Amino acid sequence: MNRNRLSANTLPNILFVDMNSFFASCEQQENYWLRGRPIGVCVYTGRQGCVIAPSIEAKLRGVKTGMRLDEAMALCPDMVPVETHPNRYREYHVKIIEVLRSFSEDVVPKSIDEAVVDLTNYQLVYKDIKQTALAIKQAIRQKVGDWLRCSIGIAPNVFLAKLASDVQKPDGLTIITPDTIDEVLRSLRLTDLPGIGQRMAVRLEAGGIHSPLELRYASPEHLQSVCKSIIGWHWHLRLNFGGEVDLDTSDALKSMSAMRTISAEQRNTPEQLDELLQSLCLTLERRMVYKQVFCQELSFSCRYHDGKTYNYEAHFPDPKQDGPELYQIIKDRLIKFQAAHRCEPVLNRYLRSMSVVVFRFIPAELVPLRLFDNDTRKDKLRQTLYDLKAKFGPDKLVRATELCDNPVYRDVIGFGNIKDL
């Protein structure tokens, strides 16, 4: 994969492949009876559950990602709620990436349902880029699943290819070149551009930039002044074919996160919320063991149904990898916070979601040996545990902290979560 791309490039050699309604399409691929029906993939199918992935048919009826299940059913009474199957989506993701790599070795998965295919080094192989994109669509249908559809955007850089993939859904194919970019941008708002949220839009508008077209033709100096950082220069490069700033192929790991939206059932008792927090910490432990890294910082956050939040950050003098240790650090902080402020528990029945993020990683081989405790033996045991899980299955050998009669957490996967594949 080419790494240095800061040079003018107007040839549309980058394909952005976006699988349409991926989770729901995988369910319809597996279950013929669900095909053509509006379905909503949910972690929990109780009335307070959340639709994490509506099918194409459900979207046409107004159902949106993140909508509460009872609200979605009111909009679309014949929608079929389907419980999520994370391993299924991972398996389909791997198969799709295999198909893409049969066209080019330069493939970068961006999320579980998105990937970049770089054909810069294949210009002698593929003379017609549009026909190549159509061949990719056909290969996915034939080799992975006949019900799976994708929208493909083609452009000279990743940002514009991603933008092109959003122009026509489902099953779209759009090419952005210097001749067509103004026409595409003219019909969009600032917040339609990937990476521009409401706050950034307000900042740009305050700087006199009110549309994507004005953003393209603003001078790089003005953009840097408005954005107050090099981000302004990046926007100039993206929209004026000045180089590639979004194709990071380095293996540097910045952070790992584990987050769960909490159902009404999970909020029943403090013990269930406690168990869920433990599961988040064990998820991060597993990922760090696989990546062979330790973290030096942690962030814990909660969001409540009334919009309020609680956030806490911790810095470790000694690098951490052990899930129960991370859990205990968070629990100690919550107990001290509640005692100091004489408030209700942070983990309470109004909790909507919680997340744990770890960052500032160092490689496992650089973690200093500790002479006066047994952490080194624990680290080795932890690695052995996950080696055995990988060989014999995740449920064949479990820690005491993972044992319970009715686990309230389940394996779920976010659209951006491909770290374990």
GUVEXVEX-307777 format. One line per field, with one value per residue (C-alpha): x, y, z; residue number from 1. Coordinates in nm, 2 decimals. Layout:
xx: [X,...] .
yy: [Y,...] .
zz: [Z,...] .
nr: [NUM,...] .
// end
This chain:
xx: [0.00,0.14,0.20,0.32,0.03,0.07,0.10,-0.16,-0.37,-0.69,-0.72,-1.01,-0.83,-0.97,-1.28,-1.48,-1.70,-1.99,-2.21,-2.58,-2.77,-2.50,-2.62,-2.98,-2.86,-2.66,-2.97,-3.17,-2.90,-2.92,-3.30,-3.48,-3.81,-3.67,-3.59,-3.79,-3.94,-3.86,-3.64,-3.46,-3.15,-3.14,-2.92,-3.24,-3.59,-3.78,-3.99,-3.72,-3.46,-3.26,-3.26,-2.89,-2.94,-3.26,-3.29,-3.33,-3.70,-3.73,-3.54,-3.78,-4.06,-3.88,-3.70,-3.36,-3.05,-3.07,-3.45,-3.62,-3.79,-4.14,-4.10,-3.98,-4.28,-4.52,-4.38,-4.36,-4.59,-4.49,-4.12,-3.96,-3.72,-3.42,-3.16,-2.80,-2.54,-2.20,-2.00,-2.21,-2.13,-1.76,-1.76,-1.92,-1.68,-1.38,-1.53,-1.60,-1.24,-1.11,-1.32,-1.18,-0.82,-0.87,-0.89,-0.61,-0.36,-0.41,-0.73,-0.78,-1.09,-1.23,-1.50,-1.70,-1.91,-1.67,-1.34,-1.10,-0.97,-0.67,-0.62,-0.33,-0.09,-0.33,-0.39,-0.24,-0.47,-0.80,-0.86,-1.22,-1.26,-1.64,-1.65,-1.41,-1.65,-1.94,-1.73,-1.66,-2.04,-2.10,-1.82,-1.96,-2.31,-2.17,-1.90,-2.04,-2.42,-2.67,-2.87,-2.58,-2.56,-2.30,-2.26,-1.92,-1.77,-1.48,-1.25,-0.89,-0.88,-1.04,-1.25,-1.41,-1.46,-1.64,-1.85,-1.93,-2.04,-2.31,-2.46,-2.67,-2.80,-2.87,-2.65,-2.51,-2.20,-2.08,-1.76,-1.61,-1.36,-1.24,-1.52,-1.80,-1.71,-1.88,-2.20,-2.19,-2.10,-2.36,-2.65,-2.50,-2.49,-2.18,-2.29,-2.34,-1.96,-1.80,-1.62,-1.82,-2.05,-2.27,-2.00,-1.76,-2.03,-2.10,-1.73,-1.71,-2.02,-1.88,-1.58,-1.81,-1.82,-2.18,-2.17,-1.94,-1.88,-1.76,-1.54,-1.37,-1.29,-1.18,-0.81,-0.60,-0.48,-0.84,-0.94,-0.65,-0.74,-1.11,-1.03,-0.74,-0.53,-0.39,-0.73,-0.81,-0.52,-0.65,-0.99,-0.82,-0.63,-0.93,-1.16,-0.89,-0.72,-0.40,-0.31,-0.42,-0.47,-0.72,-0.55,-0.36,-0.20,0.02,-0.03,-0.01,-0.29,-0.43,-0.71,-0.95,-1.30,-1.59,-1.94,-2.28,-2.63,-2.82,-3.16,-3.43,-3.36,-3.00,-3.09,-3.29,-3.03,-2.69,-2.54,-2.63,-2.48,-2.17,-2.15,-2.18,-1.89,-1.68,-1.76,-1.64,-1.31,-1.27,-1.34,-1.06,-0.83,-0.89,-0.81,-0.49,-0.37,-0.43,-0.25,0.03,0.00,-0.05,-0.23,-0.13,-0.45,-0.82,-1.14,-1.48,-1.81,-2.18,-2.47,-2.82,-3.17,-3.20,-2.89,-2.66,-2.32,-2.05,-1.68,-1.36,-1.00,-0.72,-0.35,-0.14,0.21,0.24,0.10,-0.22,-0.37,-0.57,-0.95,-1.03,-0.77,-0.93,-1.27,-1.14,-0.98,-1.32,-1.52,-1.28,-1.33,-1.71,-1.72,-1.50,-1.71,-2.04,-1.91,-1.76,-2.07,-2.33,-2.51,-2.70,-2.49,-2.33,-2.45,-2.82,-3.16,-3.14,-2.83,-2.85,-2.50,-2.15,-1.81,-1.45,-1.16,-0.79,-0.51,-0.14,-0.02,0.32,0.43,0.41,0.78,0.87,0.67,0.94,0.96,0.84,1.06,0.83,0.49,0.35,0.23,0.47,0.32,-0.03,0.06,0.19,-0.12,-0.34,-0.17,-0.20,-0.57,-0.65,-0.43,-0.64,-0.97,-0.85,-0.78,-1.07,-1.34,-1.42,-1.66,-1.44,-1.22,-1.35,-1.24,-1.44,-1.53,-1.71,-1.93,-2.29,-2.63,-2.79,-2.53,-2.68,-2.43,-2.40,-2.14,-2.22,-2.02,-2.02,-1.99,-1.64,-1.52,-1.29,-1.00,-1.02,-1.05] .
yy: [0.00,0.34,0.55,0.88,1.03,1.41,1.48,1.58,1.29,1.31,0.95,0.76,0.45,0.43,0.22,0.26,-0.05,0.00,-0.30,-0.19,-0.26,-0.52,-0.68,-0.71,-0.83,-1.11,-1.22,-1.22,-1.41,-1.68,-1.69,-1.70,-1.62,-1.28,-1.17,-0.87,-0.81,-0.51,-0.64,-0.47,-0.63,-0.57,-0.67,-0.72,-0.76,-0.63,-0.32,-0.10,-0.26,-0.06,-0.12,-0.13,-0.22,-0.18,-0.36,-0.17,-0.24,-0.11,0.21,0.28,0.27,0.53,0.30,0.44,0.31,0.37,0.39,0.23,-0.10,0.01,0.34,0.14,-0.10,0.19,0.32,-0.02,-0.27,-0.56,-0.52,-0.84,-0.79,-1.02,-1.08,-1.00,-1.27,-1.10,-1.41,-1.43,-1.08,-1.13,-1.44,-1.25,-0.96,-1.20,-1.36,-1.02,-0.90,-1.22,-1.14,-0.78,-0.91,-1.13,-0.80,-0.62,-0.68,-0.32,-0.36,-0.17,-0.27,0.05,-0.11,-0.43,-0.32,-0.09,-0.13,0.06,-0.11,0.07,0.00,0.26,-0.02,-0.21,0.04,-0.20,-0.48,-0.30,-0.07,0.02,0.11,0.11,-0.25,-0.35,-0.22,-0.41,-0.72,-0.67,-0.65,-0.96,-1.15,-1.07,-1.19,-1.52,-1.60,-1.46,-1.42,-1.35,-1.12,-0.90,-0.56,-0.29,0.07,0.15,0.50,0.56,0.86,0.97,0.96,0.78,1.07,1.14,0.77,0.74,1.04,0.89,0.56,0.76,0.93,0.63,0.36,0.07,-0.10,0.23,0.31,0.67,0.81,1.14,1.31,1.68,1.71,1.58,1.69,2.03,1.87,1.63,1.89,2.14,1.92,1.85,2.03,2.07,1.80,1.55,1.54,1.25,1.40,1.72,1.72,2.00,2.17,2.18,2.31,2.59,2.68,2.68,2.89,3.14,3.16,3.24,2.88,2.77,2.48,2.20,2.39,2.70,2.47,2.34,2.68,2.84,2.91,2.66,2.96,3.06,2.70,2.66,2.98,2.88,2.52,2.65,2.34,2.14,1.99,2.29,2.21,1.85,1.96,2.16,1.85,1.62,1.84,1.96,1.63,1.73,1.40,1.12,1.21,0.94,0.61,0.53,0.19,0.20,-0.06,0.20,0.13,0.45,0.31,0.02,0.07,-0.15,0.00,-0.14,0.01,-0.11,-0.27,-0.24,-0.60,-0.52,-0.22,-0.44,-0.47,-0.33,-0.68,-0.70,-0.36,-0.46,-0.78,-0.58,-0.35,-0.66,-0.79,-0.47,-0.49,-0.85,-0.76,-0.51,-0.76,-1.01,-0.75,-0.64,-0.99,-1.06,-0.74,-0.81,-0.46,-0.31,0.02,0.31,0.51,0.43,0.63,0.53,0.70,0.66,0.82,0.84,0.86,1.23,1.31,1.35,1.19,1.07,1.05,0.94,0.90,0.71,0.71,0.40,0.41,0.05,-0.07,-0.28,-0.56,-0.76,-0.71,-0.76,-0.50,-0.25,-0.33,-0.28,0.06,0.18,0.04,0.20,0.53,0.50,0.41,0.71,0.94,0.83,0.86,1.20,1.35,1.14,1.08,0.78,0.51,0.60,0.26,0.31,0.23,0.54,0.42,0.42,0.31,0.27,0.25,0.17,0.30,0.21,0.39,0.49,0.14,-0.01,-0.35,-0.65,-0.72,-0.37,-0.40,-0.41,-0.72,-0.67,-0.84,-0.82,-0.94,-1.21,-1.00,-1.16,-1.51,-1.36,-1.21,-1.55,-1.73,-1.47,-1.53,-1.91,-1.87,-1.70,-1.94,-2.22,-2.03,-1.98,-2.34,-2.51,-2.23,-1.93,-2.13,-2.43,-2.25,-1.95,-1.75,-1.75,-1.38,-1.49,-1.75,-1.67,-1.84,-1.58,-1.36,-1.02,-0.93,-1.08,-1.07,-0.77,-0.60,-0.24,-0.13,-0.01,-0.31,-0.53,-0.53,-0.90,-1.03] .
zz: [0.00,-0.10,0.21,0.08,-0.12,-0.08,-0.45,-0.71,-0.82,-1.04,-1.15,-0.99,-0.87,-0.51,-0.45,-0.13,-0.08,0.16,0.23,0.24,0.57,0.64,0.96,0.84,0.50,0.66,0.85,0.53,0.36,0.63,0.65,0.32,0.50,0.60,0.25,0.12,0.47,0.69,0.98,1.26,1.41,1.79,2.08,2.28,2.14,2.43,2.37,2.52,2.29,2.03,1.66,1.57,1.20,1.01,0.67,0.35,0.36,0.71,0.62,0.34,0.61,0.82,1.07,1.17,1.34,1.71,1.72,2.02,1.92,2.03,1.83,1.53,1.55,1.57,1.24,1.08,1.25,1.03,1.10,1.23,1.52,1.50,1.77,1.66,1.57,1.59,1.48,1.17,1.07,1.14,0.92,0.63,0.68,0.64,0.32,0.17,0.24,0.07,-0.24,-0.25,-0.21,-0.51,-0.71,-0.53,-0.26,-0.14,0.06,0.39,0.60,0.75,0.95,0.96,0.66,0.48,0.30,0.07,-0.25,-0.39,-0.76,-0.81,-0.88,-1.10,-1.38,-1.64,-1.51,-1.50,-1.80,-1.71,-1.34,-1.36,-1.50,-1.23,-0.96,-1.13,-1.13,-0.75,-0.69,-0.89,-0.71,-0.37,-0.47,-0.62,-0.36,-0.04,-0.07,-0.34,-0.11,-0.02,-0.19,-0.17,-0.28,-0.44,-0.46,-0.70,-0.67,-0.66,-0.28,0.01,0.13,-0.21,-0.27,0.07,-0.03,-0.36,-0.20,0.00,-0.31,-0.42,-0.19,-0.20,-0.47,-0.60,-0.81,-0.83,-0.97,-0.86,-1.09,-1.13,-1.40,-1.17,-0.82,-0.83,-0.94,-0.65,-0.39,-0.51,-0.38,-0.04,0.30,0.51,0.75,0.46,0.43,0.62,0.92,0.95,1.24,1.37,1.57,1.28,1.05,1.29,1.30,0.92,0.88,1.13,0.89,0.60,0.45,0.42,0.17,0.05,-0.27,-0.08,0.13,-0.18,-0.32,0.01,0.02,0.23,0.45,0.53,0.60,0.84,1.01,1.05,1.17,1.38,1.29,1.00,0.95,0.73,0.50,0.49,0.37,0.09,-0.02,-0.01,-0.22,-0.47,-0.54,-0.37,-0.21,0.03,0.40,0.50,0.41,0.73,0.67,0.98,1.25,1.53,1.78,1.93,2.15,2.22,2.34,2.47,2.49,2.56,2.53,2.84,2.82,3.08,3.19,3.26,3.48,3.72,3.98,4.07,4.04,3.67,3.60,3.79,3.58,3.26,3.37,3.43,3.08,2.92,3.11,3.01,2.65,2.65,2.83,2.55,2.28,2.45,2.49,2.12,2.03,2.29,2.44,2.78,2.85,3.06,3.07,3.10,3.04,3.18,3.09,3.15,2.97,3.12,2.98,3.07,2.87,3.17,3.17,3.41,3.30,3.47,3.35,3.52,3.46,3.57,3.71,3.60,3.26,3.28,3.08,3.34,3.31,3.68,3.76,3.53,3.68,4.03,3.94,3.81,4.10,4.36,4.19,4.18,4.55,4.65,4.42,4.57,4.93,4.87,4.71,4.90,4.57,4.43,4.27,3.93,3.80,3.85,3.69,3.46,3.29,2.91,2.81,2.95,2.79,2.88,2.67,2.71,2.54,2.56,2.47,2.51,2.36,2.61,2.56,2.68,3.01,3.29,3.50,3.86,4.12,4.43,4.30,4.09,3.79,3.55,3.62,3.59,3.25,3.13,3.26,3.09,2.76,2.80,2.88,2.55,2.36,2.49,2.42,2.06,2.02,2.19,2.19,2.41,2.64,2.71,2.97,3.17,3.47,3.79,3.72,3.40,3.57,3.65,3.61,3.39,3.21,3.13,2.86,2.52,2.24,2.03,1.76,1.64,1.28,1.35,1.54,1.33,1.57,1.65,1.29] .
nr: [1,2,3,4,5,6,7,8,9,10,11,12,13,14,15,16,17,18,19,20,21,22,23,24,25,26,27,28,29,30,31,32,33,34,35,36,37,38,39,40,41,42,43,44,45,46,47,48,49,50,51,52,53,54,55,56,57,58,59,60,61,62,63,64,65,66,67,68,69,70,71,72,73,74,75,76,77,78,79,80,81,82,83,84,85,86,87,88,89,90,91,92,93,94,95,96,97,98,99,100,101,102,103,104,105,106,107,108,109,110,111,112,113,114,115,116,117,118,119,120,121,122,123,124,125,126,127,128,129,130,131,132,133,134,135,136,137,138,139,140,141,142,143,144,145,146,147,148,149,150,151,152,153,154,155,156,157,158,159,160,161,162,163,164,165,166,167,168,169,170,171,172,173,174,175,176,177,178,179,180,181,182,183,184,185,186,187,188,189,190,191,192,193,194,195,196,197,198,199,200,201,202,203,204,205,206,207,208,209,210,211,212,213,214,215,216,217,218,219,220,221,222,223,224,225,226,227,228,229,230,231,232,233,234,235,236,237,238,239,240,241,242,243,244,245,246,247,248,249,250,251,252,253,254,255,256,257,258,259,260,261,262,263,264,265,266,267,268,269,270,271,272,273,274,275,276,277,278,279,280,281,282,283,284,285,286,287,288,289,290,291,292,293,294,295,296,297,298,299,300,301,302,303,304,305,306,307,308,309,310,311,312,313,314,315,316,317,318,319,320,321,322,323,324,325,326,327,328,329,330,331,332,333,334,335,336,337,338,339,340,341,342,343,344,345,346,347,348,349,350,351,352,353,354,355,356,357,358,359,360,361,362,363,364,365,366,367,368,369,370,371,372,373,374,375,376,377,378,379,380,381,382,383,384,385,386,387,388,389,390,391,392,393,394,395,396,397,398,399,400,401,402,403,404,405,406,407,408,409,410,411,412,413,414,415,416,417,418,419,420,421] .
// end
